Amino acid sequence: MKILLLPALVISALSSAHAQPGHAPAASSLSTIQAARLAGPGATVTVRGIVSNGSELGQLRFVQDKHAGLAAFSLNNPNFSALQPGDSVLLTGTLKNYSGLLEMDPVTSVQKLAGGRRIPMLETTAAAATTLFTETNEGRLIRIKGLSSLTAPDGTPAEALKGNTNYLLDGQKATPIRVNIASTGETGLVGKTIPAGSYDLLGVLSQFTNTGTGGYQLLPRLSTDFVVGGGLPMIVAEPIPTAISRSGFTVQFATRNPATATVEYGKTSELGQKVQLNTPGLSHAITLTDLEPGTVYYVRVSATNAVGTSAAPAVPMITDTKKRAIR
């Protein structure tokens, strides 16, 4: 983080000496994130931006607009902890230097304006990735395309990802990433392996240095930040039937990237009937009912997201023939 002294730029809360009797001090005036960054440590600022991450990075949130990004940190503000990617917010707080990272801490005010907003993102190729690891892009979401490997700092291939651990993209020391220990669960990073072959990676650019320069690192948020197939759902393995009964079964399958799911089925390869699951996810389970006992049904699954649709060939599944005792 570079500290610039700009006497003409004043972005701070009005002091209590200027408050009218019986009124609280006025909040700081609204600033762009870029102007707030120029104000530097010690300035109290109010910024508007889109949140880039949730609790998968612990109590750290990044907010950004089309031109700049900023970290924010709070341990005891429930409104802050509830922020999710895509939330449009107004944040007020005081800036500080935390091991090179410019962050808002403490955060004194959190106002959510809307949800579901598109997060601005920079894109680059694997060959040019180092050009984005700069102070100008600190706090911004970055997508690096066409990566092929992930290694530990000693050059050994990364296996199951570990929390609070650094890795190198394509073995390059200038483009490290760090896995946060809070990124757990089905969509978390901890314990996951990277995709085989070529992939893209999304992450927020952060910084950790004791010298004041360098130390830039990319913070992927979830396992879905490792993107294969250009972001298409990509069905993993053949769908399987579970909970099989005389009158139906549940079709289960998984996708590499989040998507909604559709099951088409019928007694012939013409299919003819359809059931949809409209909640995006990686694991999909759709139950088919009112089927005939001991009958073969042809089942075809597909998944759709904003990038497109992935489909698997139809496979036969059969209902049970036996009546089960009621318990």
FENTA-V397196 format. One record per backbone hydrogen bond with DSSP energy under -1.0 kcal/mol. NH is the residue of the N-H (numbers start at 1). CO is the residue of the C=O. If there is no record, write none. Layout:
nh = <NH NH>
co = <CO CO>
//
This chain:
nh = <9 18 19 23 31 36 37 38 39 40 42 43 45 47 49 50 51 52 57 58 60 61 63 64 65 70 71 72 73 74 81 82 83 86 87 88 89 90 91 92 93 94 95 96 98 101 103 104 105 108 109 111 113 114 117 122 124 126 131 132 134 138 139 140 142 143 144 145 147 151 152 155 158 161 164 167 168 169 170 172 175 177 178 179 183 184 190 191 192 199 200 201 202 203 204 205 206 208 209 217 218 219 223 225 226 227 231 232 236 240 242 245 249 250 251 252 253 255 256 256 257 259 260 261 262 263 264 265 266 271 273 275 277 281 284 286 288 291 294 297 298 299 300 302 303 304 305 310 312 315 317 319 320>
co = <6 15 16 20 46 32 33 34 35 36 95 40 93 91 89 64 87 62 54 55 57 72 70 50 68 63 102 61 104 59 77 78 80 51 84 114 49 111 47 109 45 106 43 103 101 98 96 71 94 92 92 90 88 88 86 141 143 145 128 129 132 135 205 137 203 122 201 124 199 168 156 152 150 192 179 177 151 175 149 169 172 167 218 165 180 182 183 161 189 147 227 144 225 142 219 140 217 215 99 206 176 204 187 222 223 200 228 229 254 252 250 248 288 242 286 240 284 282 233 234 233 281 304 277 302 275 300 273 298 268 265 263 261 259 253 251 249 247 320 317 266 315 264 262 310 260 308 303 301 299 297 295 245>
//
